[in-house]
Amino acid sequence: MHRVPQEPDAGSTLPVLDVPRMRGRFGRVEVNPDGLRAVPVYTADGLSVRLVKR
């Protein structure tokens, strides 16, 4: 898991997993900041989340 040093803004895309091979999906991805939700962005080699306003 990657740590983000400051609170990111809506529209940011943050890396979560960087793996040689990604199979499957997560049932739910949550973030703590009020007013934001995480949209998973799956690739062949990992997972990022894009933060969007609720």
C-alpha positions in Angstrom: 0.0 0.0 0.0 1.2 3.5 -0.9 1.1 6.3 1.6 0.1 9.8 0.4 1.9 12.5 2.4 -0.9 15.1 2.0 -4.6 14.9 1.5 -5.2 14.6 -2.3 -7.8 16.6 -4.2 -10.8 15.4 -6.3 -9.5 14.3 -9.7 -6.3 12.8 -8.3 -5.3 9.3 -9.3 -3.4 7.4 -6.6 -1.5 4.2 -7.0 -2.5 1.5 -4.5 -1.0 -1.8 -5.8 1.9 -2.3 -8.2 2.2 -6.1 -8.9 3.6 -8.1 -11.8 0.2 -9.5 -12.5 -3.3 -8.5 -11.3 -6.2 -10.9 -11.3 -9.6 -10.3 -9.8 -11.3 -7.2 -8.4 -12.0 -5.7 -5.0 -15.6 -5.7 -3.8 -15.2 -2.2 -2.3 -12.6 0.6 -2.1 -13.1 3.3 0.6 -11.4 6.6 1.4 -11.6 8.7 4.5 -11.9 12.3 3.3 -15.5 13.5 3.4 -17.0 14.4 0.1 -14.8 12.1 -1.9 -15.3 8.6 -3.2 -12.7 6.2 -4.7 -13.2 4.8 -8.2 -11.0 1.8 -8.8 -8.8 1.9 -11.9 -7.6 -1.6 -12.7 -4.7 -2.3 -15.0 -2.9 -5.5 -16.0 -0.2 -4.8 -13.4 -2.0 -3.1 -10.5 -4.6 -0.9 -9.0 -5.0 2.8 -8.7 -7.9 4.8 -7.4 -9.3 8.0 -8.9 -10.9 10.4 -6.4 -14.1 12.0 -7.4 -16.5 14.3 -5.6 -19.6 12.6 -4.1 
